[in-house]
Amino acid sequence: MSLVFEWDPRKAAANVRKHGIHFSETTAVFDDPLAMIFPDAWHSDNEPREIIIGHLPERRLCLVVFTELGEDRLRIISARAATPKEQRDYERSAG
């Protein structure tokens, strides 16, 4: 079964302006076999959010915040390049 992704178009446009990453390209992170998912406790007041860190096709490491809307439905909330510290933590955990 494949995942269905959705997002707010205005939020997606703002994310491109701020971080240079289109939400449509971030869906590839969910196909990365080494991707790691963590709860986003800091930002889960209104809804349970999660963070996934994984590679985009160009091998850039990306951090995506999302929430599950159903068993196979996810809403992308934000996406950005992983920071150097997040990259090191990812490499230590994946390696």
Steps between C-alpha positions, in 0.01 A plus 500: 500500500636843414487812712281794406650842572329834536594850605376856513600669172571834672718330762679310221571824309629666818724198564655531153571870558648438845682166455515438125332161532172406329269278704446285191869402498501413872279197446818320385634516856234245599655254250849527654564163671733673749257780589434552869170611653466673836206650688494882492395554862591870492241579233225246568264712709220511241574176316754218530793586275798297393837575343664289234862549396611339178652557159345670200592359156794742466633348823424814701401417856160650574292540815122484448233571760173318437185370663309182430143557384417134459667165456658592165438879486756757609497878504835671446538799734853622429828390342856626506855385456638322805739706710863386533423366850195309369716361219761376750231346724341331198833360380583367849160330532487366145861400480 
